Amino acid sequence: MAQHESVVLPDTCCEQGEQRAWIPSWLRSGVTVFDTEINRTGEVMAVAWPGCDLRQAWRAWLRPLGGGREWNPCVDRLVRHLVTQDA
């Protein structure tokens, strides 16, 4: 059974005060993810940034593939997105 690394942060998230326990280790800059709340794919620019702002502790900064305006979702609504390339 594989062990998953995680980053432990404070146990509250977002404006709603939702409970969180960890951020998955795969969620880092450069990874392509899918935002399940708004059905949008983006590249992770940063996670929990800036570190001095606790409002960002459970958020990631995403940029649409190909460029555009970044958005700042809670990490619990993000899933890994596998990008396929033509051979």
Jmol script that loads the backbone (N, CA, C; Angstrom):
load data "model"
ATOM      1  N   MET A   1       0.844  -1.171   0.000  1.00  0.00           N
ATOM      2  CA  MET A   1       0.000   0.000   0.000  1.00  0.00           C
ATOM      3  C   MET A   1       0.893   1.238   0.000  1.00  0.00           C
ATOM      4  N   ALA A   2       0.648   2.147  -0.915  1.00  0.00           N
ATOM      5  CA  ALA A   2       1.457   3.358  -1.048  1.00  0.00           C
ATOM      6  C   ALA A   2       1.086   4.377   0.019  1.00  0.00           C
ATOM      7  N   GLN A   3       2.098   5.066   0.505  1.00  0.00           N
ATOM      8  CA  GLN A   3       1.858   6.136   1.462  1.00  0.00           C
ATOM      9  C   GLN A   3       1.793   7.444   0.695  1.00  0.00           C
ATOM     10  N   HIS A   4       0.902   8.324   1.110  1.00  0.00           N
ATOM     11  CA  HIS A   4       0.756   9.617   0.466  1.00  0.00           C
ATOM     12  C   HIS A   4       1.321  10.696   1.359  1.00  0.00           C
ATOM     13  N   GLU A   5       2.214  11.497   0.802  1.00  0.00           N
ATOM     14  CA  GLU A   5       2.745  12.622   1.549  1.00  0.00           C
ATOM     15  C   GLU A   5       1.706  13.725   1.572  1.00  0.00           C
ATOM     16  N   SER A   6       1.724  14.514   2.609  1.00  0.00           N
ATOM     17  CA  SER A   6       0.808  15.634   2.676  1.00  0.00           C
ATOM     18  C   SER A   6       1.427  16.756   3.484  1.00  0.00           C
ATOM     19  N   VAL A   7       0.898  17.940   3.293  1.00  0.00           N
ATOM     20  CA  VAL A   7       1.329  19.115   4.022  1.00  0.00           C
ATOM     21  C   VAL A   7       0.234  19.436   5.024  1.00  0.00           C
ATOM     22  N   VAL A   8       0.583  19.540   6.291  1.00  0.00           N
ATOM     23  CA  VAL A   8      -0.403  19.845   7.312  1.00  0.00           C
ATOM     24  C   VAL A   8      -0.485  21.348   7.497  1.00  0.00           C
ATOM     25  N   LEU A   9      -1.693  21.880   7.397  1.00  0.00           N
ATOM     26  CA  LEU A   9      -1.952  23.301   7.560  1.00  0.00           C
ATOM     27  C   LEU A   9      -3.079  23.493   8.558  1.00  0.00           C
ATOM     28  N   PRO A  10      -3.396  24.718   8.939  1.00  0.00           N
ATOM     29  CA  PRO A  10      -4.514  24.953   9.851  1.00  0.00           C
ATOM     30  C   PRO A  10      -5.788  24.264   9.373  1.00  0.00           C
ATOM     31  N   ASP A  11      -6.711  23.969  10.305  1.00  0.00           N
ATOM     32  CA  ASP A  11      -7.865  23.137   9.978  1.00  0.00           C
ATOM     33  C   ASP A  11      -9.098  23.899   9.508  1.00  0.00           C
ATOM     34  N   THR A  12      -8.948  25.126   9.075  1.00  0.00           N
ATOM     35  CA  THR A  12     -10.094  25.830   8.507  1.00  0.00           C
ATOM     36  C   THR A  12      -9.763  26.314   7.102  1.00  0.00           C
ATOM     37  N   CYS A  13     -10.787  26.474   6.289  1.00  0.00           N
ATOM     38  CA  CYS A  13     -10.597  26.831   4.887  1.00  0.00           C
ATOM     39  C   CYS A  13     -11.642  27.826   4.427  1.00  0.00           C
ATOM     40  N   CYS A  14     -11.233  28.692   3.569  1.00  0.00           N
ATOM     41  CA  CYS A  14     -12.159  29.554   2.839  1.00  0.00           C
ATOM     42  C   CYS A  14     -12.988  30.448   3.751  1.00  0.00           C
ATOM     43  N   GLU A  15     -13.831  31.210   3.145  1.00  0.00           N
ATOM     44  CA  GLU A  15     -14.699  32.117   3.869  1.00  0.00           C
ATOM     45  C   GLU A  15     -15.757  31.358   4.661  1.00  0.00           C
ATOM     46  N   GLN A  16     -16.084  30.149   4.239  1.00  0.00           N
ATOM     47  CA  GLN A  16     -17.142  29.374   4.862  1.00  0.00           C
ATOM     48  C   GLN A  16     -16.682  28.682   6.145  1.00  0.00           C
ATOM     49  N   GLY A  17     -15.393  28.691   6.448  1.00  0.00           N
ATOM     50  CA  GLY A  17     -14.896  28.028   7.641  1.00  0.00           C
ATOM     51  C   GLY A  17     -14.955  26.517   7.554  1.00  0.00           C
ATOM     52  N   GLU A  18     -14.889  25.972   6.342  1.00  0.00           N
ATOM     53  CA  GLU A  18     -14.962  24.531   6.157  1.00  0.00           C
ATOM     54  C   GLU A  18     -13.715  23.860   6.732  1.00  0.00           C
ATOM     55  N   GLN A  19     -13.853  22.657   7.223  1.00  0.00           N
ATOM     56  CA  GLN A  19     -12.743  21.923   7.838  1.00  0.00           C
ATOM     57  C   GLN A  19     -11.901  21.217   6.783  1.00  0.00           C
ATOM     58  N   ARG A  20     -10.586  21.291   6.937  1.00  0.00           N
ATOM     59  CA  ARG A  20      -9.646  20.618   6.047  1.00  0.00           C
ATOM     60  C   ARG A  20      -8.549  19.989   6.894  1.00  0.00           C
ATOM     61  N   ALA A  21      -7.942  18.938   6.409  1.00  0.00           N
ATOM     62  CA  ALA A  21      -6.879  18.290   7.161  1.00  0.00           C
ATOM     63  C   ALA A  21      -5.540  18.312   6.437  1.00  0.00           C
ATOM     64  N   TRP A  22      -5.511  18.371   5.108  1.00  0.00           N
ATOM     65  CA  TRP A  22      -4.253  18.280   4.385  1.00  0.00           C
ATOM     66  C   TRP A  22      -4.374  18.764   2.942  1.00  0.00           C
ATOM     67  N   ILE A  23      -3.228  19.020   2.365  1.00  0.00           N
ATOM     68  CA  ILE A  23      -3.129  19.331   0.935  1.00  0.00           C
ATOM     69  C   ILE A  23      -2.318  18.198   0.317  1.00  0.00           C
ATOM     70  N   PRO A  24      -2.835  17.543  -0.731  1.00  0.00           N
ATOM     71  CA  PRO A  24      -2.105  16.412  -1.314  1.00  0.00           C
ATOM     72  C   PRO A  24      -0.748  16.841  -1.878  1.00  0.00           C
ATOM     73  N   SER A  25       0.230  15.964  -1.773  1.00  0.00           N
ATOM     74  CA  SER A  25       1.590  16.285  -2.217  1.00  0.00           C
ATOM     75  C   SER A  25       1.678  16.494  -3.731  1.00  0.00           C
ATOM     76  N   TRP A  26       0.755  15.921  -4.503  1.00  0.00           N
ATOM     77  CA  TRP A  26       0.793  16.097  -5.958  1.00  0.00           C
ATOM     78  C   TRP A  26       0.357  17.503  -6.378  1.00  0.00           C
ATOM     79  N   LEU A  27      -0.300  18.241  -5.488  1.00  0.00           N
ATOM     80  CA  LEU A  27      -0.796  19.573  -5.821  1.00  0.00           C
ATOM     81  C   LEU A  27       0.329  20.589  -5.630  1.00  0.00           C
ATOM     82  N   ARG A  28       1.005  20.904  -6.741  1.00  0.00           N
ATOM     83  CA  ARG A  28       2.150  21.817  -6.711  1.00  0.00           C
ATOM     84  C   ARG A  28       2.217  22.586  -8.022  1.00  0.00           C
ATOM     85  N   SER A  29       3.058  23.582  -8.063  1.00  0.00           N
ATOM     86  CA  SER A  29       3.199  24.422  -9.260  1.00  0.00           C
ATOM     87  C   SER A  29       3.506  23.582 -10.489  1.00  0.00           C
ATOM     88  N   GLY A  30       2.838  23.902 -11.594  1.00  0.00           N
ATOM     89  CA  GLY A  30       3.072  23.222 -12.858  1.00  0.00           C
ATOM     90  C   GLY A  30       2.130  22.069 -13.154  1.00  0.00           C
ATOM     91  N   VAL A  31       1.388  21.598 -12.166  1.00  0.00           N
ATOM     92  CA  VAL A  31       0.471  20.472 -12.343  1.00  0.00           C
ATOM     93  C   VAL A  31      -0.833  20.967 -12.975  1.00  0.00           C
ATOM     94  N   THR A  32      -1.386  20.182 -13.890  1.00  0.00           N
ATOM     95  CA  THR A  32      -2.673  20.511 -14.492  1.00  0.00           C
ATOM     96  C   THR A  32      -3.780  19.891 -13.651  1.00  0.00           C
ATOM     97  N   VAL A  33      -4.776  20.711 -13.294  1.00  0.00           N
ATOM     98  CA  VAL A  33      -5.872  20.255 -12.435  1.00  0.00           C
ATOM     99  C   VAL A  33      -7.215  20.666 -13.037  1.00  0.00           C
ATOM    100  N   PHE A  34      -8.264  20.035 -12.531  1.00  0.00           N
ATOM    101  CA  PHE A  34      -9.624  20.349 -12.947  1.00  0.00           C
ATOM    102  C   PHE A  34     -10.372  20.867 -11.728  1.00  0.00           C
ATOM    103  N   ASP A  35     -10.985  22.041 -11.858  1.00  0.00           N
ATOM    104  CA  ASP A  35     -11.786  22.647 -10.793  1.00  0.00           C
ATOM    105  C   ASP A  35     -13.208  22.118 -10.939  1.00  0.00           C
ATOM    106  N   THR A  36     -13.624  21.260 -10.011  1.00  0.00           N
ATOM    107  CA  THR A  36     -14.920  20.590 -10.119  1.00  0.00           C
ATOM    108  C   THR A  36     -16.104  21.519  -9.866  1.00  0.00           C
ATOM    109  N   GLU A  37     -15.878  22.644  -9.221  1.00  0.00           N
ATOM    110  CA  GLU A  37     -16.988  23.555  -8.952  1.00  0.00           C
ATOM    111  C   GLU A  37     -17.381  24.376 -10.175  1.00  0.00           C
ATOM    112  N   ILE A  38     -16.394  24.788 -10.959  1.00  0.00           N
ATOM    113  CA  ILE A  38     -16.708  25.620 -12.124  1.00  0.00           C
ATOM    114  C   ILE A  38     -16.411  24.921 -13.453  1.00  0.00           C
ATOM    115  N   ASN A  39     -16.053  23.621 -13.384  1.00  0.00           N
ATOM    116  CA  ASN A  39     -15.787  22.818 -14.585  1.00  0.00           C
ATOM    117  C   ASN A  39     -14.765  23.474 -15.500  1.00  0.00           C
ATOM    118  N   ARG A  40     -13.605  23.755 -14.927  1.00  0.00           N
ATOM    119  CA  ARG A  40     -12.562  24.453 -15.665  1.00  0.00           C
ATOM    120  C   ARG A  40     -11.215  23.804 -15.379  1.00  0.00           C
ATOM    121  N   THR A  41     -10.380  23.705 -16.410  1.00  0.00           N
ATOM    122  CA  THR A  41      -9.048  23.133 -16.280  1.00  0.00           C
ATOM    123  C   THR A  41      -8.016  24.248 -16.226  1.00  0.00           C
ATOM    124  N   GLY A  42      -7.004  24.068 -15.372  1.00  0.00           N
ATOM    125  CA  GLY A  42      -5.962  25.078 -15.268  1.00  0.00           C
ATOM    126  C   GLY A  42      -4.658  24.496 -14.774  1.00  0.00           C
ATOM    127  N   GLU A  43      -3.623  25.311 -14.870  1.00  0.00           N
ATOM    128  CA  GLU A  43      -2.298  24.934 -14.380  1.00  0.00           C
ATOM    129  C   GLU A  43      -2.074  25.613 -13.034  1.00  0.00           C
ATOM    130  N   VAL A  44      -1.574  24.844 -12.071  1.00  0.00           N
ATOM    131  CA  VAL A  44      -1.305  25.392 -10.740  1.00  0.00           C
ATOM    132  C   VAL A  44      -0.115  26.342 -10.817  1.00  0.00           C
ATOM    133  N   MET A  45      -0.325  27.566 -10.373  1.00  0.00           N
ATOM    134  CA  MET A  45       0.738  28.564 -10.302  1.00  0.00           C
ATOM    135  C   MET A  45       1.347  28.603  -8.906  1.00  0.00           C
ATOM    136  N   ALA A  46       0.506  28.406  -7.879  1.00  0.00           N
ATOM    137  CA  ALA A  46       0.973  28.428  -6.484  1.00  0.00           C
ATOM    138  C   ALA A  46      -0.067  27.758  -5.601  1.00  0.00           C
ATOM    139  N   VAL A  47       0.378  27.264  -4.448  1.00  0.00           N
ATOM    140  CA  VAL A  47      -0.519  26.658  -3.454  1.00  0.00           C
ATOM    141  C   VAL A  47      -0.218  27.315  -2.109  1.00  0.00           C
ATOM    142  N   ALA A  48      -1.287  27.697  -1.396  1.00  0.00           N
ATOM    143  CA  ALA A  48      -1.158  28.307  -0.062  1.00  0.00           C
ATOM    144  C   ALA A  48      -0.225  29.518  -0.098  1.00  0.00           C
ATOM    145  N   TRP A  49      -0.387  30.360  -1.100  1.00  0.00           N
ATOM    146  CA  TRP A  49       0.477  31.530  -1.262  1.00  0.00           C
ATOM    147  C   TRP A  49      -0.347  32.802  -1.233  1.00  0.00           C
ATOM    148  N   PRO A  50       0.077  33.864  -0.597  1.00  0.00           N
ATOM    149  CA  PRO A  50       1.297  33.958   0.203  1.00  0.00           C
ATOM    150  C   PRO A  50       1.128  33.274   1.552  1.00  0.00           C
ATOM    151  N   GLY A  51       2.201  32.698   2.046  1.00  0.00           N
ATOM    152  CA  GLY A  51       2.160  31.924   3.276  1.00  0.00           C
ATOM    153  C   GLY A  51       1.763  32.706   4.513  1.00  0.00           C
ATOM    154  N   CYS A  52       1.971  34.010   4.482  1.00  0.00           N
ATOM    155  CA  CYS A  52       1.633  34.833   5.645  1.00  0.00           C
ATOM    156  C   CYS A  52       0.139  35.146   5.718  1.00  0.00           C
ATOM    157  N   ASP A  53      -0.630  34.791   4.700  1.00  0.00           N
ATOM    158  CA  ASP A  53      -2.064  35.085   4.646  1.00  0.00           C
ATOM    159  C   ASP A  53      -2.850  33.800   4.892  1.00  0.00           C
ATOM    160  N   LEU A  54      -3.402  33.637   6.104  1.00  0.00           N
ATOM    161  CA  LEU A  54      -4.119  32.403   6.442  1.00  0.00           C
ATOM    162  C   LEU A  54      -5.350  32.175   5.579  1.00  0.00           C
ATOM    163  N   ARG A  55      -5.883  33.218   4.948  1.00  0.00           N
ATOM    164  CA  ARG A  55      -7.022  33.033   4.036  1.00  0.00           C
ATOM    165  C   ARG A  55      -6.623  32.193   2.825  1.00  0.00           C
ATOM    166  N   GLN A  56      -5.334  32.128   2.535  1.00  0.00           N
ATOM    167  CA  GLN A  56      -4.840  31.375   1.380  1.00  0.00           C
ATOM    168  C   GLN A  56      -4.356  29.968   1.744  1.00  0.00           C
ATOM    169  N   ALA A  57      -4.443  29.592   3.020  1.00  0.00           N
ATOM    170  CA  ALA A  57      -3.881  28.317   3.476  1.00  0.00           C
ATOM    171  C   ALA A  57      -4.450  27.116   2.743  1.00  0.00           C
ATOM    172  N   TRP A  58      -5.683  27.180   2.272  1.00  0.00           N
ATOM    173  CA  TRP A  58      -6.330  26.054   1.580  1.00  0.00           C
ATOM    174  C   TRP A  58      -6.714  26.396   0.157  1.00  0.00           C
ATOM    175  N   ARG A  59      -6.018  27.338  -0.419  1.00  0.00           N
ATOM    176  CA  ARG A  59      -6.335  27.761  -1.788  1.00  0.00           C
ATOM    177  C   ARG A  59      -5.139  27.587  -2.708  1.00  0.00           C
ATOM    178  N   ALA A  60      -5.425  27.450  -3.989  1.00  0.00           N
ATOM    179  CA  ALA A  60      -4.385  27.385  -5.014  1.00  0.00           C
ATOM    180  C   ALA A  60      -4.656  28.494  -6.025  1.00  0.00           C
ATOM    181  N   TRP A  61      -3.613  28.952  -6.669  1.00  0.00           N
ATOM    182  CA  TRP A  61      -3.767  29.903  -7.775  1.00  0.00           C
ATOM    183  C   TRP A  61      -3.636  29.115  -9.068  1.00  0.00           C
ATOM    184  N   LEU A  62      -4.667  29.194  -9.919  1.00  0.00           N
ATOM    185  CA  LEU A  62      -4.685  28.467 -11.194  1.00  0.00           C
ATOM    186  C   LEU A  62      -4.755  29.436 -12.353  1.00  0.00           C
ATOM    187  N   ARG A  63      -4.111  29.062 -13.455  1.00  0.00           N
ATOM    188  CA  ARG A  63      -4.179  29.837 -14.699  1.00  0.00           C
ATOM    189  C   ARG A  63      -4.738  28.923 -15.780  1.00  0.00           C
ATOM    190  N   PRO A  64      -5.685  29.424 -16.574  1.00  0.00           N
ATOM    191  CA  PRO A  64      -6.226  28.594 -17.664  1.00  0.00           C
ATOM    192  C   PRO A  64      -5.107  28.114 -18.597  1.00  0.00           C
ATOM    193  N   LEU A  65      -5.252  26.915 -19.126  1.00  0.00           N
ATOM    194  CA  LEU A  65      -4.279  26.406 -20.094  1.00  0.00           C
ATOM    195  C   LEU A  65      -4.255  27.345 -21.294  1.00  0.00           C
ATOM    196  N   GLY A  66      -3.086  27.736 -21.708  1.00  0.00           N
ATOM    197  CA  GLY A  66      -2.964  28.670 -22.816  1.00  0.00           C
ATOM    198  C   GLY A  66      -2.960  30.125 -22.373  1.00  0.00           C
ATOM    199  N   GLY A  67      -3.103  30.364 -21.084  1.00  0.00           N
ATOM    200  CA  GLY A  67      -3.061  31.733 -20.560  1.00  0.00           C
ATOM    201  C   GLY A  67      -4.433  32.296 -20.254  1.00  0.00           C
ATOM    202  N   GLY A  68      -4.442  33.396 -19.559  1.00  0.00           N
ATOM    203  CA  GLY A  68      -5.691  34.040 -19.189  1.00  0.00           C
ATOM    204  C   GLY A  68      -5.686  34.468 -17.736  1.00  0.00           C
ATOM    205  N   ARG A  69      -6.845  34.845 -17.239  1.00  0.00           N
ATOM    206  CA  ARG A  69      -6.992  35.342 -15.874  1.00  0.00           C
ATOM    207  C   ARG A  69      -6.973  34.196 -14.860  1.00  0.00           C
ATOM    208  N   GLU A  70      -6.122  34.345 -13.843  1.00  0.00           N
ATOM    209  CA  GLU A  70      -6.026  33.334 -12.802  1.00  0.00           C
ATOM    210  C   GLU A  70      -7.241  33.370 -11.892  1.00  0.00           C
ATOM    211  N   TRP A  71      -7.523  32.216 -11.257  1.00  0.00           N
ATOM    212  CA  TRP A  71      -8.561  32.160 -10.239  1.00  0.00           C
ATOM    213  C   TRP A  71      -8.004  31.419  -9.036  1.00  0.00           C
ATOM    214  N   ASN A  72      -8.711  31.479  -7.914  1.00  0.00           N
ATOM    215  CA  ASN A  72      -8.167  31.091  -6.613  1.00  0.00           C
ATOM    216  C   ASN A  72      -9.111  30.165  -5.847  1.00  0.00           C
ATOM    217  N   PRO A  73      -9.277  28.897  -6.306  1.00  0.00           N
ATOM    218  CA  PRO A  73     -10.212  27.979  -5.651  1.00  0.00           C
ATOM    219  C   PRO A  73      -9.643  27.321  -4.396  1.00  0.00           C
ATOM    220  N   CYS A  74     -10.534  26.818  -3.547  1.00  0.00           N
ATOM    221  CA  CYS A  74     -10.122  25.958  -2.433  1.00  0.00           C
ATOM    222  C   CYS A  74      -9.590  24.651  -3.018  1.00  0.00           C
ATOM    223  N   VAL A  75      -8.579  24.090  -2.389  1.00  0.00           N
ATOM    224  CA  VAL A  75      -7.937  22.899  -2.946  1.00  0.00           C
ATOM    225  C   VAL A  75      -8.826  21.666  -2.928  1.00  0.00           C
ATOM    226  N   ASP A  76      -9.841  21.622  -2.072  1.00  0.00           N
ATOM    227  CA  ASP A  76     -10.677  20.421  -2.013  1.00  0.00           C
ATOM    228  C   ASP A  76     -11.545  20.248  -3.242  1.00  0.00           C
ATOM    229  N   ARG A  77     -11.705  21.276  -4.061  1.00  0.00           N
ATOM    230  CA  ARG A  77     -12.496  21.118  -5.281  1.00  0.00           C
ATOM    231  C   ARG A  77     -11.630  20.822  -6.502  1.00  0.00           C
ATOM    232  N   LEU A  78     -10.335  20.589  -6.293  1.00  0.00           N
ATOM    233  CA  LEU A  78      -9.416  20.315  -7.396  1.00  0.00           C
ATOM    234  C   LEU A  78      -9.094  18.832  -7.478  1.00  0.00           C
ATOM    235  N   VAL A  79      -9.054  18.308  -8.709  1.00  0.00           N
ATOM    236  CA  VAL A  79      -8.627  16.932  -8.952  1.00  0.00           C
ATOM    237  C   VAL A  79      -7.551  16.949 -10.027  1.00  0.00           C
ATOM    238  N   ARG A  80      -6.699  15.954  -9.969  1.00  0.00           N
ATOM    239  CA  ARG A  80      -5.652  15.823 -10.981  1.00  0.00           C
ATOM    240  C   ARG A  80      -6.280  15.664 -12.352  1.00  0.00           C
ATOM    241  N   HIS A  81      -5.716  16.352 -13.328  1.00  0.00           N
ATOM    242  CA  HIS A  81      -6.225  16.251 -14.692  1.00  0.00           C
ATOM    243  C   HIS A  81      -5.106  15.702 -15.566  1.00  0.00           C
ATOM    244  N   LEU A  82      -5.358  14.564 -16.206  1.00  0.00           N
ATOM    245  CA  LEU A  82      -4.360  13.975 -17.084  1.00  0.00           C
ATOM    246  C   LEU A  82      -4.543  14.523 -18.477  1.00  0.00           C
ATOM    247  N   VAL A  83      -3.516  15.194 -18.973  1.00  0.00           N
ATOM    248  CA  VAL A  83      -3.550  15.791 -20.311  1.00  0.00           C
ATOM    249  C   VAL A  83      -2.980  14.776 -21.280  1.00  0.00           C
ATOM    250  N   THR A  84      -3.758  14.433 -22.292  1.00  0.00           N
ATOM    251  CA  THR A  84      -3.273  13.485 -23.295  1.00  0.00           C
ATOM    252  C   THR A  84      -2.667  14.242 -24.458  1.00  0.00           C
ATOM    253  N   GLN A  85      -1.626  13.674 -25.029  1.00  0.00           N
ATOM    254  CA  GLN A  85      -0.973  14.286 -26.182  1.00  0.00           C
ATOM    255  C   GLN A  85      -1.078  13.345 -27.361  1.00  0.00           C
ATOM    256  N   ASP A  86      -1.263  13.921 -28.544  1.00  0.00           N
ATOM    257  CA  ASP A  86      -1.318  13.110 -29.759  1.00  0.00           C
ATOM    258  C   ASP A  86       0.072  12.548 -30.058  1.00  0.00           C
ATOM    259  N   ALA A  87       0.103  11.303 -30.538  1.00  0.00           N
ATOM    260  CA  ALA A  87       1.383  10.657 -30.845  1.00  0.00           C
ATOM    261  C   ALA A  87       1.976  11.193 -32.118  1.00  0.00           C
TER     262      ALA A  87
END
end "model"
wireframe off; spacefill off
backbone 0.3
color backbone group
